[in-house]
């Protein structure tokens, strides 16, 4: 019988401090609000979702789209990374 090998995570405990202190963090937190609003309006126009629709925002990060969807009258649930 083959013995199972336990896989240990290679990421350091506070990996997020490094990630959010570099370019990726700067990009995520510096996106112009107007751009986010336009992206959400495009999505709503293309999908033709009525106000009050439920939206699941998987991988929502800091929630910039989730917040804008909520402002547009959607019911939003986000799953952050």
N, C-alpha and C positions, 0 to 999 in steps of 0.2 A: 504494500500500500504506500502510495506517494505521500510524503509529509508536506503539509501546507506551509508555505513560507510567508511570514508576516511582513507586509510592506509598511514601512514607516514613512510618514510624510517628510519631504525634504525641505519644505518651507520653514523658515524661522518663525518663531511664535509671533513676533510683531512685524511681519512682512509688510503690512499695510503702511507703516510709517515711512518706509523707503519708497513704496509705490506712489503714495500721495505727495511725496516731497519732490518728485521729479516731473518730467514733462507730462506724463499721463494725468497726474493730479491737476496740473496747471490747465490742461485742456478741458478736463471735466468741469472745473470750477470757474472757468473764464468764458464759457460760451455765452454770446450775447442773447439776452432774453427775447429780443425781437426774432432772432433766428429760430429759437425754440417754438415761439408762437406760430411762426410760419410753417414749421415742420408739422406741428399738431393740426393746424388748420388744413394742410394738404392731406394728411391722413384721414381726417374726418370727412373731407370732401370726397375723397376717393372711395371710402368705405360706406359712406352714406348712413353712418350710425346716428340714430336719433338721440337727443339729449336724454340723459338718465341711463344710457346704456352702461353695462358693466364692462370695464376694461382691465385686463391683467397685464401689467407691465413687468415682464420677466427681465431680470438683469437691469433693474431701473437705476442702478448706481446711486447718484445723489438725488434722484427723483425729479429732475428738471422737466421731463415730459409728463410724469405723473401729476405734478402740480398744475401744469398747463391744461392737461385733460380735465382735471377737476374744476379749474376756472371756467372751462367751456361747458360745464354742466354734466360731465361724465362721472360715474361712480368708479373709482380706481382702487385697485389693489396692486401694490408693488412688491416684488421680491428682489431685494438688494443683494449685491454680490458680497 
